[in-house]
Amino acid sequence: MAQTNEGLREALLAAAEEQLTASPDHDVATRAVCEAVGVTQPVLYRLFGDKRGLLDALAEVGLHRYAKRKAALERTDDPVADLRAGWDDHLAFAAENPAVYRLMFSPRPWADTAAREGVSRLLAAALTRCAAAGALRGDVEDAAALILSANTGLALNRIAQPGVYGRDTVSDTLRDAVLAAVVTAPAPARTDDPVTEAAHRLDAQLRIGPPTALASEETALLRVWLDRLARTGARPGDAPGAE
């Protein structure tokens, strides 16, 4: 029975995506979705709860599709170059999946935010690589919020008005401006605040691979200290006993 339910679930999601793609008002009708699959509406409600649950599940399909695509991208030794490629690929995904993309990122009342949060986590992982290489200016979460806001905003505008926003020069200019604000070349020169810089880099390394020499609670405590150093900074003379 579980397999039957899973098959019905996939069929209903496929029918909902097809209808969403063809709909001029970017909406679906549960009755039409059920008719396309040959089931009654109670079946859809049993599997998804309601129409909102159906749309949330379809947005989750988009996230899995997006994550699979990102996993297939080539990872080089230059995390900044990979980040730039990720921006372009994000736009390509939106262009190839406009209906699902709108569902993932356009505001919907009471919508589940799992898809957006999942994309944000993938971006944060890419930025953590930049931080570990000493190429990130500031905080991973802040950088992710800035990049995702710009990337999704442009993607949604390109879907809505491809003639205005679809030019490569628009994307390249916006991408370069945003990335210039959050990343620099790997392994930058030492800054005026080397302790803060070192705290950011070590914290990023710990996110990528926790050290086996420390217990999990010791690693967690170390990250608390690193976060405090990264946020407050350190100046010469701050150390106890310094003159």
N, C-alpha and C positions, 0 to 999 in steps of 0.2 A: 504493500500500500504506500510505503514511504517513497518508493521509486516512482509509482504512479503519480503521487502528489508532486514530486520533483519535475516530472515530465510536463505535467499540467502547468506548473509554475513557470517553467522556461517557455512554454508555448504562449502563455498569457503575456509574459514580458516581451516576447518577440512581437506579438500582435500589437501590444501597446506602443512599442517603439516605432513600428511601421505606421501606425495611426498618427503618432505624434509627429513623425517626419512629414507626413502628408497634410497635416492640419495647418490651415492658414492662421489660426489663432493660438497655435502651440498648446493644444489641449487634447485630452482623450475623453471618450465616452465609455464608461464601463460596459454598457449594454453592447456597444459595437465590438469592443474587445472580446467579450464573451461569445458573441455570434461568430466572430472570425475563428475562434478555437472550437466552437460547437459545444459549449457548456453553458449552464445557467449562471446568473449572477451570484447566487449563494455560494457557488464553488469559488468564485473570485474572492468573495468576502471572507470565506473560510481560510483561504491561503494568505490574503494580504490585509484583512481587517476592513479596509475601505479603500476608496480611490486614492486618498493621501498615502496609504501604505503601499499601494501599487506604484505610485510615482516615486516614492522614496526607494523602493526596491529597484526601480529602473535606474535611478541615479546611482545606486550601488553597483549595478551592472557597468555603468560608465566608469566608475572608479576602478573596478577590476580590469577593465579593458585598458584604462590609462596606465595602471600600475604594470600590467604585462608589457605594454609598449615601452615604458621607461626602463624596465628590466632588460629589454632587448637592445637598448642603446649601448653603443661602444663606450667603455670607460677608459679614458686615457690617463697619463700621469699628470695632466694639467687640469685640476678641478675647476679652475676659472673658465677654461675653454669648454669643459663639459657643461658648465652652468649656462654659458652662452648658447650652446647647442640645445640645451634643455628648453630655453625660452622659445627658440624657433620650432622645436618639436611640439611644444604645448600649443602653439598657434596652428600647427598642422593637424593635431588631434581635433581641435575645435572645428576646423574647416571640414574635416572628414566625418565628424559626428555632431553636427550642429544642434539637432533636436535634443540629444542626450546631454550635450554640453550645457545648453541653456537650463536644462533641468538640474544639473549639478551646481550651477553657479548663479542663476537668476533667483532673486528673493521669492520665496513662496511662503504664505502664512502657515505656521506650525510645521514647517518642513524639517525633516531629519537632516542634520548638518554633517553626517558621517562622511559623505563623499568629499565635501570641501575640506574637512579636517584631514582626510586621508591624503589628498593632494598636497596639503600643507606639510604633512609629515615627510612626504617624499622630497619636497623642496628643502626642508630643514636638513635632511640627511645629506643632500648635495652641498648645502652650505656648511655643514659640519666638516666635510672634506676640505673646503676652502679654509675654514678656521684652523684646522690641523696643519695646513700648509703655511699658515701665517698670512693668508691672503684676504681675510675678512675684516672689515672695519666694524667693530662693535659686536652686537649681540645677534645670535643666530635667529631667534624668534622675531626680532624687529626687522631683520633683513628679509626673512621669509614673508612677513606681512607686506613689506614694501614691494617686493618683486611680484608676489601673487596678485596684489591689488592692481598693479600696472598690467601684468600679463593677461589676467582675466578680463580686465576692462577693455583692453585692446581687442581681445578675442571676441567678446560679445559685440563690440562695435563693428568688427569686420563681418560678423554674421548678419547684423542688422543693416549695415550700409557698406557692402564690400567695395563699391566704387570710390568711396571717400577714404576708408581706412585700410583697404586691401593692398595699398602700394607698399613695396618692400622698404622704401625709404622711410615711411612712417614707423614701421616696426623696428628697423635698424636704429633710427634716431632715438626712439623711446628706450629700446633695450640698452643701448650704450650709455644713455644718461642715467638710467636706473642702476645699472651694474657699476658705473663709475662711483656711485654714491655708497655702495656697499662692499665692493671688493677692490683689491689692488693686485699687483703682480705677486705671485707666490714668493714667500720668504723675503718680506720687505726689510728695509734697513731698520735698525733699532730706533725706537721712538723715545720721546722724552719720558715716557712712563713704561719702562720695560717690564715692571712687575705685572701691571694690568695686561699687557700684551702676552706675557708668558702664561698668565692665568687663563686667558681665553684659549690659547693654543693647547695647554695641557688638558683643560676641560673637554675640548673637542676630541683630543686623542682618547680620553677615557670613554667618551660616548661611542667611538668607533670600536674600541676593544679594551674592556676593563682588564687591568693587570691581574695575573694569576697569583702574584705575591701577596695581594691584599684580599681579605675577606670582603664579602659584598657590603657589609655594614661599614667597613673601613673606607671602601671606595666611595660610598654614599657620603660619609663625613668629609672626605677629602673634597668632594665636589661642592659641598656646602661652603667650605673655606674658599675654594677657588671662585665660586660665584660671588662671595663677599668681596674678595680682592678685585674681581673684574668690575664690579659695580661701584665700588668706592674708590678704587685706585690706591696707589701708595706713593708717597713722596719721600725723598731722602730726609732722614731725620725722624721718620715715623716709628722706626723700630725702637723697642724699649732700650733705654740706656744710650741712645744716639745723641751726640752733641750737636 
